[in-house]
């Protein structure tokens, strides 16, 4: 049960110039004003001028593989393709209990950083669909605390994997939120195009979202993105479609990108970049110069195309490190994309809040405003730039007025 009435004093909401008080009643924001007087029996919390943001959103992660690094072996080459091989070996040992235990630990880590919404891809190139069954159970168990969106992800391809199309349909029937594809991993260009057509048409049939691992490769000839955007436009799916990774875009020639940008704008699709893991996995066949391996976030953003950031992997065959802290993702993303202008830094929290909310289709209830659910986080910093620089910890995470995670202010003592 939420508190009947809670007043939080002195919050800096989304880097506003001045602080405000925020009143919560019956799980919703009842008032926001520079100064609100307490009412009888109202609980008071002092924000001390700290930063308040809407709940943080993980746009792209793989919870089914989380916390499996080294099982059965490490990915020593650091390539995407060895990672897929290692996961293929680990996947044979999956049980529902195993997946739920690891994914549950990872989600709780994420919650400790202020994340309340998670979009997780789950491998469905498994005849038993073990990981999907586990995460569907976990989604239901956590629904009052964490919103977990599940994407049916064909890690080893759709047309290139036995019964791939049938497995995708089974996943849709089981109740996933979105359907995925991996066109750059299909055997042929023809299979890649057919896989995207299949997924978009299946999503339209089941009224599902689409989120494709699209062109996650350094090959500039990998151009699944144009097919995906075209299908999003022609089928009317538009912003219900997301293209994740699109790392080949950093290798496209500029003349082609000019044409592609027009199509992306017309289609209305979302883009997700995973700066940490993309930088780690891409450019592995280069000697020097080495490509950075991150899509054109700056140019996409300037064109008005919605871009959000994701962690992608947490201690698994593709990324041996990571905690789920989205601050690390944003910080790395700003550096690697050279988006270090003051205004770019100041607004970069939107990659893991408002932009991500559009990607996940969260609707009008997301955000800190009167009448909306009292769901937000308080960070141990006065503004977002300070939070980035000092890796500010979570002070409180409220979900519809309920405190679901908290931390204590950092203390530092210099002894000289």
RASULFEN-V88326 format. One record per pair of residues at least 12 apart in sequence whose ideal C-beta (glycine too) atoms are under 10 Angstrom apart, sorted by the first residue. I is the first residue (numbers start at 1). GAP is how many residues later the second one is. Records with the same first field share a line. If there is no record, write none. Layout:
I = GAP ; GAP
This chain:
1 = 25 ; 26 ; 400 ; 401
2 = 22 ; 23 ; 24 ; 25 ; 26 ; 371 ; 372 ; 396 ; 397 ; 398 ; 399 ; 400 ; 401
3 = 21 ; 22 ; 23 ; 24 ; 39 ; 40 ; 42 ; 371 ; 395 ; 398 ; 399 ; 400
4 = 20 ; 21 ; 22 ; 23 ; 37 ; 38 ; 39 ; 397
5 = 18 ; 19 ; 20 ; 21 ; 25 ; 33 ; 34 ; 35 ; 36 ; 37 ; 38 ; 39 ; 396
6 = 16 ; 17 ; 18 ; 19 ; 21 ; 24 ; 36 ; 37 ; 38 ; 39 ; 368 ; 392 ; 395 ; 397
7 = 14 ; 15 ; 16 ; 17 ; 18 ; 23 ; 24 ; 29 ; 30 ; 31 ; 32 ; 35 ; 36 ; 37 ; 38 ; 39
8 = 12 ; 13 ; 14 ; 15 ; 16 ; 28 ; 35 ; 36 ; 37 ; 38 ; 39 ; 42 ; 44 ; 366 ; 368 ; 370 ; 388 ; 390
9 = 12 ; 13 ; 14 ; 26 ; 27 ; 29 ; 35 ; 36 ; 37 ; 38 ; 39 ; 40
10 = 12 ; 24 ; 25 ; 35 ; 36 ; 37 ; 38 ; 39 ; 40
11 = 21 ; 34 ; 35 ; 36 ; 37 ; 38 ; 39 ; 40 ; 41 ; 357 ; 365 ; 367
12 = 35 ; 36 ; 37 ; 38 ; 39 ; 40 ; 41 ; 366 ; 367 ; 369 ; 370 ; 371 ; 372
13 = 19 ; 34 ; 38 ; 39 ; 40 ; 41 ; 355 ; 356 ; 363
14 = 37 ; 38 ; 39 ; 40 ; 333 ; 335 ; 336 ; 339 ; 340 ; 353 ; 354 ; 362 ; 369 ; 370
15 = 36 ; 37 ; 38 ; 331 ; 332 ; 334 ; 367 ; 368 ; 369 ; 370 ; 371 ; 372
16 = 35 ; 36 ; 367
18 = 16 ; 31
19 = 15 ; 16 ; 28 ; 29 ; 30 ; 31 ; 33 ; 363
20 = 12 ; 13 ; 14 ; 15 ; 16 ; 27 ; 32 ; 348
21 = 12 ; 13 ; 14 ; 15 ; 16 ; 17 ; 23 ; 26
22 = 14 ; 23 ; 25 ; 30 ; 346 ; 348 ; 352 ; 354 ; 356 ; 376
23 = 13 ; 15 ; 16 ; 19 ; 347 ; 351
24 = 18 ; 19 ; 21 ; 349 ; 350 ; 352 ; 374 ; 376 ; 377 ; 378
25 = 14 ; 17 ; 349 ; 376
26 = 348 ; 374 ; 375
27 = 346 ; 347 ; 348 ; 371 ; 372 ; 373 ; 374 ; 375
28 = 337 ; 342 ; 343 ; 344 ; 345 ; 346 ; 347 ; 372 ; 373
29 = 338 ; 339 ; 340 ; 341 ; 342 ; 343 ; 344 ; 345 ; 346 ; 347 ; 369 ; 372
30 = 340 ; 341 ; 344 ; 371
31 = 339 ; 340
32 = 336 ; 337 ; 338
33 = 337
45 = 333 ; 350 ; 351 ; 353 ; 358
47 = 331 ; 348 ; 349
48 = 330 ; 332 ; 334 ; 347 ; 361
49 = 332 ; 333 ; 334
50 = 328 ; 329 ; 330 ; 331 ; 332 ; 333 ; 336 ; 337 ; 342 ; 345 ; 346 ; 359
51 = 298 ; 326 ; 327 ; 328 ; 329 ; 330 ; 331 ; 332 ; 333 ; 334 ; 335 ; 336 ; 341 ; 344
52 = 316 ; 324 ; 325 ; 326 ; 327 ; 343 ; 344 ; 346
53 = 61 ; 296 ; 297 ; 299 ; 300 ; 301 ; 314 ; 315 ; 323 ; 324 ; 325 ; 326 ; 331 ; 334
54 = 60 ; 62 ; 63 ; 295 ; 296 ; 298 ; 299 ; 300 ; 302 ; 303 ; 308 ; 312 ; 313 ; 314 ; 315 ; 318 ; 321 ; 322 ; 323
55 = 56 ; 59 ; 60 ; 61 ; 62 ; 91 ; 92 ; 297 ; 298 ; 301 ; 302 ; 307 ; 311 ; 312 ; 313 ; 318 ; 320 ; 321 ; 322 ; 342 ; 343 ; 344 ; 349
56 = 54 ; 55 ; 57 ; 58 ; 59 ; 60 ; 61 ; 62 ; 269 ; 270 ; 271 ; 274 ; 293 ; 296 ; 297 ; 300 ; 320 ; 321 ; 323 ; 338 ; 341
57 = 57 ; 58 ; 59 ; 60 ; 61 ; 62 ; 90 ; 92 ; 251 ; 252 ; 253 ; 269 ; 294 ; 295 ; 296 ; 297 ; 298 ; 299 ; 300 ; 301 ; 302 ; 303 ; 305 ; 309
58 = 48 ; 49 ; 52 ; 55 ; 57 ; 58 ; 59 ; 60 ; 61 ; 62 ; 88 ; 90 ; 91 ; 250 ; 251 ; 252 ; 253 ; 254 ; 256 ; 266 ; 268 ; 271 ; 294 ; 298 ; 302
59 = 58 ; 59 ; 60 ; 90 ; 152 ; 183 ; 185 ; 211 ; 212 ; 213 ; 214 ; 215 ; 248 ; 249 ; 250 ; 251 ; 252 ; 253 ; 267 ; 270 ; 292 ; 293 ; 296 ; 297 ; 298 ; 299 ; 300 ; 301
60 = 58 ; 59 ; 60 ; 61 ; 91 ; 151 ; 153 ; 182 ; 184 ; 185 ; 212 ; 213 ; 214 ; 217 ; 248 ; 249 ; 250 ; 251 ; 252 ; 253 ; 269 ; 296 ; 299
61 = 42 ; 45 ; 46 ; 49 ; 54 ; 57 ; 58 ; 59 ; 60 ; 213 ; 249 ; 250 ; 251 ; 252 ; 253 ; 255 ; 261 ; 263
62 = 25 ; 41 ; 44 ; 58 ; 59 ; 60 ; 61 ; 69 ; 89 ; 91 ; 93 ; 215 ; 248 ; 249 ; 250 ; 251 ; 252 ; 254 ; 255 ; 256 ; 257
63 = 36 ; 37 ; 39 ; 40 ; 41 ; 42 ; 43 ; 44 ; 47 ; 55 ; 56 ; 57 ; 58 ; 59 ; 68 ; 71 ; 72 ; 75 ; 85 ; 87 ; 250 ; 251 ; 253 ; 261
64 = 23 ; 26 ; 27 ; 30 ; 34 ; 35 ; 36 ; 38 ; 39 ; 42 ; 56 ; 57 ; 58 ; 59 ; 60 ; 62 ; 66 ; 67 ; 68 ; 70 ; 71 ; 86 ; 89 ; 91 ; 252
65 = 18 ; 21 ; 22 ; 25 ; 26 ; 29 ; 34 ; 37 ; 38 ; 41 ; 55 ; 56 ; 57 ; 58 ; 66 ; 90 ; 248 ; 249 ; 250 ; 251 ; 252 ; 253 ; 254
66 = 33 ; 36 ; 37 ; 38 ; 39 ; 40 ; 41 ; 43 ; 44 ; 54 ; 245 ; 247 ; 248 ; 249 ; 250 ; 253 ; 256 ; 258
67 = 34 ; 35 ; 36 ; 38 ; 39 ; 42 ; 247 ; 248 ; 249 ; 255
68 = 18 ; 19 ; 22 ; 23 ; 25 ; 26 ; 30 ; 31 ; 34 ; 245 ; 246 ; 247 ; 248 ; 249
69 = 17 ; 21 ; 244 ; 245 ; 246 ; 247 ; 248 ; 249 ; 250 ; 251 ; 252 ; 253
70 = 16 ; 20 ; 245 ; 246 ; 247 ; 250
71 = 15 ; 16 ; 18 ; 19 ; 22 ; 245 ; 246
72 = 14 ; 17 ; 18 ; 20 ; 21 ; 245
73 = 12 ; 13 ; 16 ; 17 ; 244
74 = 12 ; 243 ; 246
75 = 12 ; 206 ; 241 ; 242 ; 243 ; 244 ; 245
77 = 207
78 = 202 ; 203 ; 206 ; 240 ; 241 ; 242
79 = 201 ; 202 ; 203 ; 205 ; 206 ; 239
80 = 104 ; 105 ; 133 ; 136 ; 137 ; 138 ; 165 ; 167 ; 197 ; 198 ; 200 ; 201 ; 202 ; 204 ; 237 ; 238
81 = 104 ; 136 ; 200 ; 203
82 = 199 ; 202 ; 235 ; 236
83 = 72 ; 194 ; 198 ; 230 ; 233 ; 234 ; 235 ; 236
84 = 39 ; 41 ; 71 ; 72 ; 98 ; 101 ; 233 ; 234
85 = 232
86 = 230 ; 231 ; 232
87 = 36 ; 68 ; 69 ; 229 ; 230 ; 231
88 = 35 ; 37 ; 38 ; 67 ; 68 ; 229
89 = 228
90 = 226 ; 227
91 = 32 ; 34 ; 35 ; 39 ; 40 ; 64 ; 65
92 = 34 ; 38
93 = 37
94 = 29 ; 32 ; 34 ; 36 ; 37 ; 39 ; 40
95 = 33 ; 35 ; 36 ; 39
96 = 32 ; 34 ; 35 ; 36 ; 37 ; 38 ; 39 ; 40 ; 41 ; 42
97 = 37
98 = 32 ; 33 ; 36
99 = 23 ; 31 ; 32 ; 33 ; 34 ; 35 ; 36 ; 38 ; 39
100 = 31 ; 33 ; 34 ; 35 ; 37 ; 38 ; 41
101 = 33 ; 37
102 = 32 ; 212 ; 213 ; 214
103 = 15 ; 17 ; 19 ; 28 ; 31 ; 32 ; 35 ; 36 ; 39 ; 45 ; 211
104 = 30 ; 34 ; 37 ; 38
105 = 209 ; 219
106 = 12 ; 14 ; 205 ; 208 ; 209 ; 210 ; 216 ; 217 ; 218
107 = 13 ; 31 ; 35 ; 38 ; 39 ; 41 ; 217
108 = 34 ; 37 ; 38 ; 216 ; 297
109 = 205 ; 206 ; 213 ; 214 ; 215 ; 216
110 = 36 ; 201 ; 204 ; 213 ; 214 ; 215 ; 216 ; 295
111 = 31 ; 34 ; 35 ; 213 ; 283 ; 286 ; 288 ; 293 ; 294
112 = 211 ; 212 ; 213 ; 281 ; 282 ; 285 ; 293 ; 294 ; 295
113 = 198 ; 210 ; 211 ; 212 ; 213 ; 214 ; 215 ; 264 ; 266 ; 280 ; 281 ; 284 ; 292 ; 294
114 = 211 ; 212 ; 213 ; 238 ; 239 ; 262 ; 263 ; 264 ; 265 ; 278 ; 279 ; 280 ; 281 ; 282 ; 283 ; 290 ; 291 ; 293
115 = 31 ; 196 ; 209 ; 210 ; 211 ; 237 ; 241 ; 262 ; 279 ; 282 ; 290
116 = 29 ; 30 ; 31 ; 250 ; 259 ; 260 ; 261 ; 281 ; 282 ; 283 ; 284 ; 288 ; 289
117 = 29 ; 30 ; 31 ; 32 ; 235 ; 236 ; 239 ; 240 ; 242 ; 243 ; 245 ; 249 ; 258
118 = 21 ; 24 ; 28 ; 29 ; 30 ; 31 ; 32 ; 192 ; 193 ; 206 ; 242
119 = 28 ; 29 ; 30 ; 31 ; 32 ; 58 ; 59 ; 90 ; 92 ; 123 ; 125 ; 153 ; 189 ; 191 ; 237 ; 240 ; 241
120 = 15 ; 18 ; 19 ; 28 ; 29 ; 30 ; 31 ; 33 ; 57 ; 190
121 = 14 ; 28 ; 29 ; 30 ; 31 ; 32 ; 33 ; 34 ; 57 ; 59 ; 61 ; 90 ; 92 ; 123 ; 189 ; 191
122 = 12 ; 13 ; 14 ; 28 ; 29 ; 30 ; 31 ; 33 ; 49 ; 54 ; 58
123 = 29 ; 30 ; 31 ; 32 ; 33 ; 57
124 = 26 ; 27 ; 28 ; 29 ; 30 ; 31 ; 32 ; 34 ; 37 ; 40 ; 43 ; 44 ; 46 ; 47 ; 48 ; 50 ; 52 ; 55 ; 56
125 = 28 ; 29 ; 30 ; 31 ; 32 ; 33 ; 35 ; 36 ; 37 ; 38 ; 39 ; 42 ; 43 ; 57
126 = 29 ; 30 ; 35 ; 41
127 = 35 ; 36 ; 39 ; 40 ; 43
129 = 23 ; 38 ; 41 ; 42 ; 45
131 = 19 ; 22 ; 24
132 = 18 ; 20 ; 21 ; 35 ; 38 ; 39 ; 42 ; 43 ; 44
133 = 41
135 = 13 ; 15 ; 41
136 = 12 ; 14 ; 35 ; 38 ; 39 ; 40
138 = 12
139 = 36 ; 37 ; 38
140 = 35
144 = 255 ; 256 ; 258 ; 260
145 = 252 ; 254 ; 255 ; 257 ; 259 ; 260
146 = 253 ; 258
147 = 30 ; 213 ; 215 ; 228 ; 252
148 = 29
149 = 27 ; 28 ; 29 ; 60 ; 62 ; 210 ; 211 ; 212 ; 213
150 = 21 ; 24 ; 25 ; 26 ; 27 ; 28
151 = 20 ; 25 ; 26 ; 27 ; 28 ; 29 ; 57 ; 58 ; 59 ; 60 ; 61 ; 62 ; 91 ; 93
152 = 15 ; 16 ; 17 ; 18 ; 19 ; 20 ; 22 ; 24 ; 25 ; 26 ; 27 ; 28 ; 29 ; 47 ; 50 ; 51 ; 56 ; 59
153 = 15 ; 18 ; 23 ; 25 ; 26 ; 27 ; 28 ; 29 ; 58 ; 59 ; 60 ; 91
154 = 13 ; 14 ; 17 ; 25 ; 26 ; 27 ; 28 ; 31 ; 32 ; 41 ; 45 ; 59
155 = 25 ; 27 ; 30 ; 58
156 = 26 ; 29 ; 30
157 = 24 ; 25 ; 26 ; 27 ; 28 ; 29 ; 30 ; 34 ; 35 ; 38
158 = 21 ; 22 ; 23 ; 24 ; 25 ; 27 ; 28 ; 33 ; 34 ; 36 ; 37 ; 38 ; 40 ; 41 ; 44
159 = 22 ; 24 ; 27 ; 28 ; 29 ; 31 ; 32 ; 33 ; 34 ; 35 ; 36 ; 39
160 = 22 ; 25 ; 26 ; 27 ; 28 ; 31 ; 32 ; 35
161 = 21 ; 24 ; 25 ; 26
164 = 17 ; 22 ; 27 ; 31 ; 34
165 = 29 ; 30 ; 33 ; 34 ; 37
168 = 12 ; 13 ; 27 ; 30 ; 31 ; 34 ; 35
169 = 29 ; 33 ; 36 ; 37
171 = 31 ; 35 ; 37
172 = 27 ; 30 ; 31 ; 33 ; 34 ; 35 ; 36
173 = 33
175 = 31 ; 33
176 = 27 ; 30 ; 32 ; 33
177 = 31 ; 32 ; 34 ; 183 ; 184
178 = 21 ; 25 ; 30 ; 31 ; 32 ; 33 ; 34 ; 62 ; 63 ; 64 ; 182 ; 183
179 = 19 ; 20 ; 21 ; 22 ; 23 ; 24 ; 27 ; 29 ; 30 ; 31 ; 32 ; 33
180 = 15 ; 19 ; 23 ; 29 ; 30 ; 31 ; 32 ; 33 ; 34 ; 62 ; 64
181 = 13 ; 14 ; 15 ; 16 ; 17 ; 18 ; 19 ; 29 ; 30 ; 31 ; 32 ; 33 ; 43 ; 47
182 = 13 ; 30 ; 31 ; 32 ; 33 ; 34 ; 42 ; 62 ; 63
183 = 12 ; 13 ; 16 ; 29 ; 30 ; 31 ; 32 ; 33 ; 34 ; 39 ; 40 ; 41 ; 42 ; 44 ; 45
184 = 28 ; 29 ; 30 ; 31 ; 32 ; 33 ; 35 ; 37 ; 38 ; 39 ; 40 ; 61 ; 63 ; 64
185 = 28 ; 31 ; 32 ; 37
186 = 38
189 = 32 ; 33 ; 34 ; 35 ; 38
192 = 22 ; 23 ; 30 ; 31 ; 32 ; 35
193 = 30 ; 31 ; 33 ; 34 ; 35 ; 38
194 = 33
195 = 17 ; 29 ; 32
196 = 14 ; 16 ; 18 ; 28 ; 29 ; 30 ; 31 ; 32 ; 33 ; 34 ; 35 ; 36
197 = 30 ; 31 ; 33 ; 34 ; 38
199 = 12 ; 13 ; 29 ; 32 ; 42
200 = 12 ; 27 ; 28 ; 30 ; 31 ; 32 ; 34 ; 35 ; 37 ; 40 ; 41
201 = 30 ; 34 ; 36
203 = 28 ; 29 ; 32 ; 34 ; 37 ; 38
204 = 27 ; 31 ; 32 ; 33 ; 36
207 = 33
208 = 29 ; 32
209 = 28 ; 30 ; 31 ; 32 ; 33 ; 61 ; 150 ; 151 ; 152
210 = 18 ; 21 ; 22 ; 25 ; 27 ; 30 ; 31 ; 32 ; 33 ; 59 ; 60
211 = 29 ; 30 ; 31 ; 32 ; 33 ; 59 ; 61 ; 148 ; 149
212 = 12 ; 13 ; 15 ; 16 ; 19 ; 20 ; 29 ; 30 ; 31 ; 32 ; 33 ; 34 ; 57 ; 60
213 = 30 ; 31 ; 32 ; 33 ; 59 ; 99
214 = 12 ; 13 ; 14 ; 15 ; 27 ; 28 ; 29 ; 30 ; 31 ; 32 ; 33 ; 34 ; 35 ; 55 ; 57 ; 58 ; 81
215 = 13 ; 28 ; 29 ; 30 ; 31 ; 32 ; 33 ; 34 ; 35 ; 36 ; 37 ; 80
216 = 28 ; 29 ; 30 ; 31 ; 32 ; 58 ; 61 ; 62 ; 65 ; 66 ; 77 ; 79 ; 96
217 = 28 ; 29 ; 30 ; 31 ; 34 ; 64 ; 65 ; 68 ; 76
218 = 29 ; 30 ; 32 ; 33 ; 63 ; 64 ; 65 ; 66 ; 67 ; 68 ; 73 ; 75
219 = 28 ; 29 ; 32 ; 66
220 = 28 ; 29 ; 30 ; 31 ; 32 ; 33 ; 36
221 = 27 ; 30 ; 31
222 = 24 ; 25 ; 26 ; 27 ; 29 ; 30
223 = 25 ; 26 ; 29 ; 33 ; 37
224 = 19 ; 22 ; 24
225 = 18 ; 20 ; 21 ; 23 ; 24 ; 27 ; 35 ; 38 ; 39 ; 42 ; 44 ; 46 ; 70
226 = 30 ; 33 ; 34 ; 37 ; 38 ; 41
228 = 13 ; 14 ; 15 ; 18 ; 35 ; 36 ; 39 ; 41
229 = 12 ; 14 ; 31 ; 33 ; 34 ; 35 ; 36 ; 37 ; 38 ; 39 ; 40
230 = 33 ; 36 ; 37
231 = 36 ; 38
232 = 31 ; 32 ; 34 ; 35 ; 36 ; 37 ; 38
233 = 30 ; 31 ; 33 ; 34 ; 35 ; 36
234 = 33
236 = 32
237 = 30 ; 31 ; 32
238 = 28 ; 29 ; 30 ; 31 ; 32
239 = 28 ; 29 ; 30 ; 31 ; 67 ; 119 ; 120 ; 122
240 = 28 ; 29 ; 30 ; 121
241 = 26 ; 27 ; 28 ; 29
242 = 27 ; 28 ; 29 ; 30 ; 64 ; 66 ; 116 ; 117 ; 118 ; 119
243 = 21 ; 24 ; 26 ; 27 ; 28 ; 29 ; 52 ; 62
244 = 26 ; 27 ; 28 ; 29 ; 30 ; 34 ; 51 ; 64 ; 66 ; 68 ; 115
245 = 26 ; 27 ; 28 ; 29 ; 32 ; 33 ; 36 ; 37 ; 48 ; 49 ; 50 ; 65 ; 67
246 = 14 ; 18 ; 25 ; 26 ; 27 ; 32 ; 48 ; 49 ; 50 ; 51 ; 54 ; 61
247 = 26 ; 27 ; 30 ; 31 ; 32 ; 34 ; 35 ; 36 ; 44 ; 45 ; 46 ; 47 ; 48
248 = 34 ; 45 ; 47
249 = 15 ; 22 ; 24 ; 45 ; 46 ; 47 ; 48 ; 50 ; 51
250 = 28 ; 32 ; 33 ; 41 ; 42 ; 43 ; 44 ; 45 ; 46 ; 47 ; 87
251 = 31 ; 32 ; 40 ; 42
252 = 43 ; 44
254 = 42 ; 45
257 = 39 ; 42 ; 43
260 = 36
261 = 35 ; 38 ; 39 ; 41 ; 42 ; 43 ; 44
262 = 41
264 = 36 ; 39 ; 40 ; 41
265 = 35 ; 38 ; 39 ; 40
267 = 38
268 = 37 ; 38
269 = 36 ; 37 ; 90
270 = 35 ; 36 ; 37 ; 38 ; 85 ; 86 ; 88 ; 89 ; 90 ; 91
271 = 24 ; 25 ; 26 ; 29 ; 30 ; 34 ; 35 ; 36 ; 37 ; 84 ; 88
272 = 23 ; 34 ; 35 ; 36 ; 37 ; 38 ; 40 ; 79 ; 83 ; 84 ; 87
273 = 21 ; 22 ; 23 ; 24 ; 27 ; 34 ; 35 ; 36 ; 37 ; 39 ; 56 ; 60 ; 63 ; 64 ; 78
274 = 20 ; 21 ; 35 ; 36 ; 37 ; 38 ; 39 ; 44 ; 45 ; 55 ; 58 ; 59
275 = 17 ; 18 ; 19 ; 20 ; 22 ; 34 ; 35 ; 36 ; 37 ; 53 ; 54 ; 55 ; 56 ; 57 ; 58 ; 59 ; 60 ; 61 ; 62 ; 76
276 = 18 ; 33 ; 34 ; 35 ; 36 ; 37 ; 43 ; 45 ; 46 ; 52 ; 53 ; 55 ; 56 ; 57 ; 60
277 = 16 ; 17 ; 33 ; 34 ; 35 ; 36 ; 37 ; 39 ; 41 ; 42 ; 44 ; 45 ; 52 ; 55
278 = 14 ; 15 ; 16 ; 17 ; 32 ; 34 ; 54 ; 55 ; 58
279 = 12 ; 13 ; 14 ; 15 ; 53 ; 54 ; 56 ; 57
280 = 13 ; 32 ; 33 ; 38 ; 39 ; 40 ; 41 ; 52
281 = 12 ; 31 ; 32 ; 37 ; 38
282 = 12 ; 13
292 = 43 ; 44 ; 45 ; 46
293 = 43
294 = 38 ; 39 ; 42 ; 43
295 = 12 ; 42
296 = 41
297 = 12 ; 36 ; 37 ; 39 ; 40 ; 41 ; 42 ; 54
298 = 36 ; 39 ; 40 ; 41 ; 43 ; 46
299 = 38
300 = 37
301 = 36 ; 38 ; 43 ; 46 ; 47 ; 49 ; 50 ; 54
306 = 44 ; 45 ; 48 ; 49 ; 50 ; 51 ; 52 ; 53
307 = 26 ; 30 ; 43 ; 44 ; 48 ; 49 ; 51 ; 52
308 = 42 ; 43 ; 44 ; 45 ; 46 ; 47 ; 48 ; 49 ; 50 ; 51 ; 52
309 = 17 ; 20 ; 21 ; 23 ; 24 ; 25 ; 39 ; 41 ; 42 ; 43 ; 46 ; 47 ; 50
310 = 16 ; 19 ; 41 ; 42 ; 46 ; 49
311 = 12 ; 13 ; 14 ; 15 ; 17 ; 18 ; 41
312 = 17
325 = 66 ; 68 ; 69
326 = 23 ; 25 ; 26 ; 27 ; 30
327 = 22 ; 25 ; 52 ; 57 ; 60 ; 61 ; 62 ; 63 ; 64 ; 65 ; 66
328 = 60 ; 63
329 = 22 ; 23
330 = 15 ; 18 ; 19 ; 20 ; 21 ; 22 ; 54 ; 57 ; 58
331 = 14 ; 17 ; 57 ; 58 ; 60
333 = 15 ; 18 ; 19
334 = 14 ; 17 ; 54
339 = 12
342 = 43
345 = 39 ; 40 ; 43 ; 44
346 = 37 ; 38 ; 39 ; 42
347 = 37
348 = 36 ; 37 ; 40
349 = 30 ; 34 ; 35 ; 36 ; 38 ; 39
350 = 34
353 = 13 ; 14 ; 15 ; 23 ; 24 ; 31
354 = 12 ; 13
365 = 35
372 = 28
373 = 25 ; 26 ; 27 ; 28
374 = 24 ; 25 ; 26 ; 27 ; 28
375 = 22 ; 23 ; 24 ; 25 ; 26 ; 27 ; 29
376 = 20 ; 21 ; 22 ; 23
377 = 17 ; 18 ; 19 ; 20 ; 21 ; 22 ; 27 ; 28
378 = 14 ; 16 ; 17 ; 18 ; 19 ; 20 ; 28 ; 29
379 = 13 ; 14 ; 15 ; 16 ; 17 ; 18 ; 28
380 = 12 ; 13 ; 14 ; 15 ; 16 ; 27 ; 28 ; 29 ; 30
381 = 12 ; 14 ; 29
390 = 20 ; 22
391 = 19
392 = 15 ; 17 ; 18
393 = 14 ; 15 ; 16 ; 17
394 = 12 ; 13 ; 14
395 = 12 ; 13 ; 14 ; 15
